[in-house]
């Protein structure tokens, strides 16, 4: 029997913000983009964008789903769930 990597267990998503300077996250699946003002993440709780200034990723462990961001954190924004797109045939069938 082959191992099915697509059925990974879902990581618990926990967010802890301390004094708007230190953001600790679990349930991180991927870091899609980052610079000193923005960090874009995929988490088990959805897509998350962190905005601020002087942002640094001080710890990243994708195997454990952990991330530590330090700097001035101004906002945390989860992306709205996207509606499931229907294909061409789905649109024809109504």
C-alpha positions as CSV (number, residue, x, y, z in Angstrom):
1,X,0.0,0.0,0.0
2,X,1.3,3.4,-0.9
3,X,1.4,6.4,1.4
4,X,-1.1,9.0,0.5
5,X,0.5,12.4,1.2
6,X,-2.7,14.3,0.4
7,X,-4.3,13.1,3.6
8,X,-2.0,14.8,6.0
9,X,-3.6,15.5,9.4
10,X,-4.9,19.0,9.8
11,X,-2.7,21.1,12.2
12,X,-4.4,23.1,14.9
13,X,-4.3,26.8,14.2
14,X,-3.4,29.0,17.1
15,X,-2.5,32.7,16.9
16,X,-0.8,34.5,19.8
17,X,0.0,38.3,19.5
18,X,2.1,39.9,22.3
19,X,2.2,43.7,22.5
20,X,1.9,44.0,18.7
21,X,5.6,43.0,18.5
22,X,5.6,39.3,18.6
23,X,3.3,37.0,16.6
24,X,3.4,33.2,17.3
25,X,1.4,30.9,15.0
26,X,0.7,27.2,14.7
27,X,-1.1,25.5,11.9
28,X,1.1,27.2,9.3
29,X,1.2,25.2,6.0
30,X,3.2,27.6,3.8
31,X,4.7,31.0,3.6
32,X,3.6,32.4,0.2
33,X,5.4,35.8,0.4
34,X,7.1,38.0,2.8
35,X,9.0,41.3,3.1
36,X,9.5,43.9,5.9
37,X,5.9,45.1,5.6
38,X,3.8,42.0,4.7
39,X,3.8,38.3,5.4
40,X,1.3,36.1,3.4
41,X,0.6,32.6,4.9
42,X,-1.5,29.6,4.2
43,X,-2.7,28.1,7.5
44,X,-5.1,25.4,8.5
45,X,-7.5,28.2,9.4
46,X,-7.3,29.8,6.0
47,X,-5.1,32.4,4.2
48,X,-3.7,35.0,6.5
49,X,-1.9,38.3,5.7
50,X,0.1,40.0,8.4
51,X,0.9,43.7,7.8
52,X,3.3,46.0,9.7
53,X,6.8,47.4,9.6
54,X,10.2,45.9,10.2
55,X,8.7,42.4,10.1
56,X,11.1,39.5,10.4
57,X,10.5,35.8,10.4
58,X,12.5,34.5,13.4
59,X,11.4,30.9,13.4
60,X,9.8,28.8,10.7
61,X,9.1,25.0,11.1
62,X,6.8,23.8,8.4
63,X,7.0,20.2,9.6
64,X,5.5,21.3,12.9
65,X,3.5,24.2,11.4
66,X,5.1,26.8,13.6
67,X,6.0,30.4,12.8
68,X,7.3,33.4,14.8
69,X,7.2,36.9,13.4
70,X,8.6,39.9,15.1
71,X,8.4,43.6,14.3
72,X,5.5,46.2,14.5
73,X,2.3,44.3,13.7
74,X,-0.5,46.6,12.5
75,X,-3.0,44.2,11.1
76,X,-4.0,40.5,10.7
77,X,-6.4,39.7,7.9
78,X,-7.9,36.3,7.0
79,X,-9.0,36.0,3.4
80,X,-12.7,35.3,2.8
81,X,-13.5,31.7,1.8
82,X,-13.7,31.5,-1.9
83,X,-16.8,30.0,-3.4
84,X,-16.1,26.7,-5.1
85,X,-15.7,27.4,-8.8
86,X,-17.9,25.5,-11.1
87,X,-16.6,24.2,-14.4
88,X,-18.1,24.7,-17.8
89,X,-20.3,21.6,-17.5
90,X,-21.5,22.6,-14.1
91,X,-22.6,26.0,-15.4
92,X,-24.5,24.4,-18.3
93,X,-26.3,22.0,-16.0
94,X,-27.3,24.8,-13.7
